[in-house]
Amino acid sequence: MNSYDVAVIGSGPGGYVAAIRCAQLGMKTAIIEKYSTLGGTCLNVGCIPSKALLDSSHHYEDAIKHFEEHGIDIPGDIKVNLKQMIARKQSVVDQTTGGIDFLMKKNKIDVYTGVGSFKDATHITIKGEKDEEIEAKNTIIATGSKPSSLPFITIDKERIITSTEALKLTEVPKHLIVIGGGVIGLELGQVYRRLGAEVTVVEYMDRIIPTMDSGLSKELNKVFKKAKFSVEVSHKVKSVERKGDEVIVKADNKKGEEVEFKGDYCLVSVGRRPYTDGLNAEAAGVKLTDRGQIEVNDHLQTNVKNIYAIGDVVKGAMLAHKAEEEGVFVAETLAGQKPHIDYNLIPGVVYTWPEVASVGKTEEQLKEANVDYKVGQFPMRALGRSRASMDLDGFVKILADKSTDEILGVHMIGARAADMIAEAVVAMEFRASAEDVSRMSHAHPTFTEAIKEAALAATEDRALHV
């Protein structure tokens, strides 16, 4: 039986990063993955493939809508080759997961393929092509999450699908009904809208991306309306039925009236649930919460002192980069270091176009906490860089403490917001004031000038270019 200082169950961004950091710190490390490729949901059927399709569909939309204005004439009709688009997506996935294989070898991490299951607190059985057992002084559970559904919905993976199936369709839907107006539903909805599908988003809450600042929801809703998305908020779905190649979704609107949507595909995108199937956590004495999450303390330690858990399987936002930070945190804790994570400064991103990004407190949260704050906002269309690239939608909003000027939240929607949000995270990590950011030189012309201008607006209401 092989013995290890650390065994990591699950090879998603949290798991494989935890394994690498443990190995860097001199621990003998093993990683256990039930699938044949490493990388978990994010690399195989989540973040990476969805971004590949978003980029491909964005190129197509630019070609049919904007190339002529840019002076690019393409003879003949521009057509979607969905088979090639999906093939390119898969090649990106293959390259990325292959990179994780390389990193495991480079860091001398032993990889086991199969379902990792606790025999007790220090022994793990691995059920794969051959059954094995290993011993681990410490274990990190990083088993991630799976798509959630609603009790009355039967996912047939053909017409009633999850994000996993939406990433490998063989045809562009005529009418895609998306249940859920969160990140995943909106991103995949935009992919297929660009490719020619009619798209209807049905959301239970009173706005899309309901966990983000309401200003972002309103602006993204405007963008979707221009793109002829049908966005139906305050709708409670009560049945989803398939009849041949047609899917019928029935819901009650905010007036309590029954409405019906008919399409050829229905994407169920109502969130994700912690995944612990087959883990046999009870054999190790590990406690789960009522929501199926693994219970951890502030050190991400379970009630069993040598077992830790990270990522989607514990409380908090289900984000790949949050899982990575937690993986490093646990590895360094095991090495006797004193790492920290500020969960308030984990950014959230929606990779639609325009992109949406946010860090810190929303206006709604500040109001609820009775914090006296001020707002600085700047529209992307006032930037020379936005006009040059024809990316005019969106804004940057900075929320700062009214008395100290410390930045409390930054919310943005616009081109490259996913990259720009890092500037806000750095500023807030060092507890910068809006004035600090307003006095920093930003290259011209760039999209990030909107951050400086929003900071100026928050400081003395003196944005220069609006």
C-alpha positions in Angstrom: 0.0 0.0 0.0 1.3 3.4 -1.0 1.4 6.1 1.7 1.2 9.8 1.2 1.5 13.0 3.3 -1.5 14.3 1.3 -4.2 12.8 -0.9 -6.4 15.1 -2.9 -9.8 13.7 -4.1 -10.8 15.6 -7.2 -8.7 17.2 -9.9 -10.6 20.4 -10.7 -8.9 23.8 -10.2 -9.1 23.5 -6.4 -7.8 20.0 -6.3 -5.0 20.1 -8.8 -3.7 23.5 -7.5 -3.8 22.1 -3.9 -1.8 19.1 -5.1 0.8 21.2 -6.8 1.2 23.5 -3.8 1.5 20.5 -1.5 4.2 19.0 -3.7 6.1 22.4 -3.9 6.1 22.4 -0.1 7.8 19.0 0.0 4.8 16.8 0.7 4.4 13.4 -0.9 1.2 13.9 -2.8 -1.4 11.8 -4.6 -4.4 13.0 -6.6 -7.5 10.9 -7.3 -9.8 11.6 -10.3 -12.8 9.5 -11.3 -12.7 10.6 -15.0 -10.0 9.8 -17.5 -8.9 13.4 -17.9 -7.8 15.8 -15.2 -9.2 19.3 -14.6 -12.7 18.6 -13.3 -15.8 20.4 -14.5 -14.0 23.7 -15.1 -11.6 22.4 -17.7 -13.7 19.7 -19.2 -17.3 20.8 -19.3 -17.4 24.3 -17.7 -15.2 27.4 -17.8 -12.8 26.5 -20.6 -15.1 25.0 -23.2 -17.8 27.6 -22.6 -15.3 30.4 -23.2 -14.0 28.7 -26.3 -17.6 28.7 -27.7 -18.2 32.3 -26.6 -15.1 33.4 -28.5 -16.0 31.4 -31.6 -19.5 32.7 -31.7 -18.3 36.3 -31.0 -16.1 36.0 -34.1 -19.0 34.9 -36.1 -21.2 37.7 -34.9 -18.5 40.3 -35.6 -18.2 38.9 -39.1 -21.9 39.2 -40.0 -22.6 42.4 -38.1 -19.4 44.5 -38.0 -16.8 43.5 -40.6 -18.4 45.6 -43.4 -18.3 48.7 -41.2 -14.6 48.0 -40.5 -14.0 47.8 -44.3 -13.7 44.1 -44.4 -15.6 42.6 -47.3 -16.1 38.8 -47.5 -17.5 37.5 -50.7 -20.4 35.0 -50.4 -22.4 34.0 -47.4 -20.8 33.6 -44.0 -22.0 30.3 -42.5 -21.7 28.6 -39.1 -19.8 25.3 -39.1 -21.0 24.1 -35.7 -19.1 20.8 -36.1 -15.8 22.6 -36.5 -16.7 25.1 -33.7 -17.3 22.2 -31.3 -14.2 20.4 -32.5 -12.1 23.5 -31.9 -13.6 23.8 -28.4 -12.6 20.2 -27.7 -9.1 20.8 -28.9 -8.8 23.7 -26.4 -10.0 21.4 -23.7 -7.6 18.6 -24.7 -4.6 21.0 -24.7 -5.6 22.4 -21.3 -6.2 19.1 -19.6 -3.0 17.8 -21.2 -1.2 20.7 -19.5 -2.5 19.4 -16.1 -1.1 16.0 -16.8 2.3 17.7 -17.5 2.1 19.6 -14.2 1.4 16.4 -12.3 4.5 14.7 -13.7 6.6 17.8 -13.3 5.7 18.0 -9.6 6.0 14.2 -9.0 2.4 13.9 -8.0 0.9 10.3 -8.3 -2.3 10.3 -10.2 -5.0 7.6 -9.5 -7.9 7.1 -11.9 -11.1 6.0 -10.2 -13.7 6.9 -7.5 -12.0 7.9 -4.3 -13.9 6.6 -1.3 -13.0 6.8 2.4 -12.4 3.5 4.2 -11.6 5.4 7.3 -10.0 8.7 8.2 -6.6 7.7 6.9 -7.3 5.1 4.2 -8.9 5.7 0.7 -10.1 3.0 -1.7 -10.0 3.8 -5.4 -12.5 2.0 -7.6 -11.4 2.2 -11.2 -10.1 -0.3 -13.8 -8.4 -1.9 -10.9 -9.3 -1.4 -7.2 -6.5 0.1 -5.1 -6.1 1.4 -1.6 -3.8 4.2 -0.3 -2.9 5.6 3.0 -2.9 9.4 3.6 -1.9 11.4 6.7 -4.0 14.2 5.4 -6.8 14.4 2.8 -8.2 17.3 0.9 -11.7 16.8 -0.5 -12.1 18.7 -3.8 -15.0 16.8 -5.4 -16.7 19.9 -6.8 -20.3 20.2 -7.9 -22.8 19.0 -10.4 -25.7 20.9 -12.2 -28.8 21.2 -10.1 -32.3 20.6 -11.4 -35.9 21.1 -10.2 -37.8 18.1 -8.7 -40.3 17.9 -11.5 -37.8 18.1 -14.4 -36.5 15.0 -16.1 -33.1 15.8 -17.8 -33.0 13.5 -20.8 -29.7 14.9 -22.1 -31.2 15.2 -25.6 -33.8 18.0 -25.6 -33.9 18.8 -21.9 -30.3 19.4 -21.2 -27.7 20.8 -18.7 -24.7 22.9 -19.5 -22.7 19.7 -20.2 -24.9 18.8 -23.2 -25.2 22.4 -24.3 -21.5 22.4 -25.0 -21.7 19.6 -27.6 -24.9 20.1 -29.5 -24.9 18.9 -33.1 -27.2 21.6 -34.3 -28.1 25.2 -33.5 -31.4 25.2 -31.7 -34.4 26.9 -33.4 -35.6 28.1 -30.1 -33.6 27.5 -26.9 -35.5 28.0 -23.6 -33.1 28.7 -20.8 -34.4 28.1 -17.2 -32.3 30.4 -15.0 -30.9 33.8 -15.6 -27.6 33.3 -13.9 -24.0 33.1 -15.3 -24.1 29.8 -17.0 -27.6 30.2 -18.6 -26.8 33.7 -19.9 -23.4 32.7 -21.3 -24.7 29.7 -23.2 -27.8 31.5 -24.2 -25.6 34.2 -25.8 -23.6 31.6 -27.7 -26.6 30.2 -29.4 -28.4 33.5 -29.9 -25.3 34.7 -31.9 -25.5 31.5 -34.0 -29.1 32.2 -34.9 -31.2 30.6 -32.3 -34.2 32.3 -30.8 -33.5 32.4 -27.0 -35.9 32.8 -24.1 -34.5 33.2 -20.6 -37.0 32.3 -17.8 -35.8 33.6 -14.4 -37.6 33.1 -11.0 -36.1 36.3 -9.4 -37.1 39.8 -10.5 -33.9 40.3 -12.5 -31.1 38.4 -14.3 -27.8 37.9 -12.5 -29.7 38.5 -9.3 -26.7 38.1 -7.0 -24.8 41.0 -8.6 -25.3 44.7 -8.3 -28.7 45.6 -9.7 -27.2 48.3 -12.0 -25.3 45.5 -13.8 -28.5 43.5 -14.2 -30.3 46.5 -15.7 -27.5 47.2 -18.2 -27.1 43.6 -19.3 -30.8 43.3 -19.7 -30.7 46.3 -22.1 -27.9 44.6 -24.1 -29.9 41.4 -24.4 -33.1 43.2 -25.5 -31.0 44.9 -28.3 -29.9 41.4 -29.3 -33.5 40.3 -29.4 -33.3 37.9 -26.4 -36.6 37.3 -24.7 -35.9 37.8 -20.9 -38.9 36.7 -18.7 -38.2 37.6 -15.0 -40.4 36.9 -12.0 -41.5 33.6 -13.6 -41.9 30.4 -11.5 -41.4 27.4 -13.7 -43.8 24.6 -12.8 -43.5 22.0 -15.5 -41.1 21.0 -18.4 -42.5 18.4 -20.8 -41.0 16.9 -24.0 -43.2 15.9 -26.9 -41.1 14.5 -29.7 -38.6 17.2 -30.7 -40.6 19.9 -28.9 -40.2 21.0 -25.3 -43.0 22.8 -23.5 -42.2 24.9 -20.4 -45.1 26.2 -18.2 -44.6 28.9 -15.7 -46.6 31.3 -13.5 -45.8 35.0 -14.1 -45.7 37.6 -11.3 -49.5 38.1 -11.7 -50.0 34.4 -11.0 -51.1 33.7 -14.6 -49.9 30.6 -16.4 -47.7 31.2 -19.4 -46.3 28.7 -21.9 -43.0 28.6 -23.8 -42.3 26.2 -26.6 -38.9 25.4 -28.0 -36.8 22.5 -29.5 -34.3 22.6 -26.6 -34.5 23.5 -22.9 -31.3 24.3 -21.0 -31.9 23.8 -17.2 -29.5 26.2 -15.6 -30.7 26.7 -12.0 -27.4 26.5 -10.2 -25.1 23.7 -9.0 -25.1 21.3 -6.0 -22.1 20.0 -4.0 -21.0 16.6 -5.3 -20.1 13.9 -2.7 -21.5 10.8 -4.4 -19.4 7.8 -3.7 -17.1 9.6 -1.3 -18.4 7.6 1.7 -17.6 10.6 4.0 -19.4 9.0 6.9 -16.8 6.2 7.0 -14.2 8.8 7.9 -16.6 10.6 10.3 -16.9 13.7 8.1 -20.0 15.8 8.7 -22.2 17.2 5.9 -24.6 20.2 6.2 -28.3 20.0 5.4 -27.5 21.4 1.9 -25.1 18.5 1.2 -22.0 20.7 1.7 -19.0 19.5 3.7 -18.8 21.3 7.0 -15.5 23.2 7.5 -14.1 25.7 10.0 -12.2 28.9 9.1 -9.2 26.8 8.3 -11.2 24.7 5.8 -10.8 21.8 8.2 -13.6 19.3 8.7 -14.7 17.9 12.0 -12.0 15.2 11.4 -8.7 17.0 12.1 -6.7 15.5 9.2 -9.3 16.0 6.5 -9.9 19.3 4.7 -12.4 20.4 2.0 -12.3 23.1 -0.6 -14.1 24.6 -3.6 -17.7 24.0 -4.6 -18.2 21.2 -2.0 -17.9 23.8 0.8 -19.8 27.0 1.6 -19.2 30.1 -0.5 -19.3 31.1 -4.2 -18.9 28.2 -6.7 -15.9 29.8 -8.6 -12.8 28.1 -9.9 -10.5 30.9 -8.7 -12.1 30.7 -5.2 -11.3 26.9 -5.2 -7.7 27.6 -6.3 -7.2 30.1 -3.4 -8.6 27.6 -1.0 -6.3 24.8 -2.3 -3.2 26.9 -1.8 -4.6 28.0 1.6 -4.9 24.4 2.8 -1.5 23.3 1.4 0.2 26.2 3.2 -1.7 25.5 6.4 -0.5 21.9 6.4 3.0 23.2 5.9 2.7 25.3 9.1 2.3 28.6 7.3 -0.3 31.3 8.1 -2.1 32.0 4.8 -5.3 34.1 4.5 -8.2 34.5 2.1 -10.4 37.6 2.0 -13.7 36.2 0.6 -15.0 39.7 0.1 -12.3 40.2 -2.6 -13.0 37.2 -4.7 -14.3 38.7 -8.0 -17.3 37.4 -9.9 -17.4 37.5 -13.7 -20.1 36.8 -16.4 -18.4 36.1 -19.7 -21.1 37.5 -21.9 -20.3 40.4 -24.2 -20.1 42.9 -22.8 -18.5 41.1 -19.9 -19.8 41.7 -16.4 -17.5 41.8 -13.4 -17.8 42.7 -9.7 -15.8 42.7 -6.5 -16.7 43.8 -2.9 -20.1 45.0 -1.7 -23.0 45.8 -3.9 -25.2 48.9 -3.4 -27.9 46.6 -2.1 -25.6 45.2 0.6 -24.3 48.6 1.7 -27.9 49.9 2.0 -28.9 46.8 4.0 -25.8 47.3 6.3 -26.6 51.0 6.7 -23.2 52.0 5.4 -22.9 55.7 4.3 -21.4 55.5 0.8 -20.9 57.5 -2.3 -21.0 56.4 -6.0 -18.8 57.3 -8.9 -19.9 56.0 -12.3 -18.5 56.4 -15.8 -20.0 55.2 -19.1 -17.8 53.1 -21.5 -19.2 54.9 -24.5 -17.3 58.1 -23.4 -13.9 56.3 -24.0 -12.0 56.7 -27.2 -11.0 53.1 -27.0 -14.6 52.0 -26.8 -15.5 54.0 -29.9 -12.4 52.6 -31.8 -13.5 49.0 -31.1 -17.3 49.7 -31.3 -17.8 48.4 -27.7 -20.0 51.2 -26.4 -22.2 49.4 -23.9 -21.6 49.4 -20.2 -20.1 51.4 -17.3 -17.7 51.2 -14.3 -19.2 52.0 -10.9 -17.1 52.5 -7.8 -18.7 52.5 -4.3 -16.6 54.2 -1.6 -17.1 55.0 2.1 -18.5 58.5 2.4 -16.2 59.5 5.2 -12.9 57.6 4.6 -13.1 57.3 0.8 -12.0 53.6 1.0 -13.3 51.6 -2.0 -16.0 49.2 -0.8 -17.1 47.7 -4.1 -16.4 47.9 -7.9 -19.0 46.9 -10.5 -18.4 47.0 -14.2 -20.0 45.9 -17.4 -18.1 46.4 -20.7 -15.5 45.1 -23.0 -12.7 43.2 -21.2 -14.3 43.8 -17.8 -13.2 40.2 -16.8 -9.6 41.4 -17.0 -10.1 44.9 -15.7 -11.7 43.8 -12.4 -8.2 42.6 -11.3 -7.2 46.3 -10.9 -10.1 46.8 -8.5 -9.1 43.7 -6.5 -5.5 44.9 -6.2 -6.7 48.4 -5.1 -9.1 46.9 -2.5 -6.5 44.4 -1.2 -4.4 47.4 -0.3 -7.4 49.3 1.0 -7.0 52.0 -1.5 -9.3 55.1 -1.5 -11.1 56.3 -4.6 -8.7 59.2 -4.7 -5.7 56.8 -4.7 -7.0 55.2 -7.9 -8.0 58.5 -9.5 -4.4 59.7 -9.1 -2.9 56.7 -10.9 -1.9 57.2 -14.5 -3.8 54.9 -16.9 -2.6 54.4 -20.4 -4.6 56.1 -23.2 -6.6 54.9 -25.0 -7.6 51.9 -22.9 -10.8 50.5 -21.4 -9.3 50.8 -17.9 -9.5 54.6 -18.1 -13.1 54.1 -17.1 -11.9 52.9 -13.7 -9.9 56.1 -13.2 -12.8 58.2 -14.4 -15.2 56.4 -12.0 -12.8 57.0 -9.2 -12.6 60.7 -10.1 -16.4 60.8 -10.1 -16.5 59.1 -6.6 -13.8 61.4 -5.2 -15.1 64.9 -6.0 -17.6 64.3 -8.8 -15.0 65.4 -11.3 -14.8 62.8 -14.0 -12.9 64.5 -16.9 -14.5 63.0 -20.0 -18.2 63.0 -19.3 
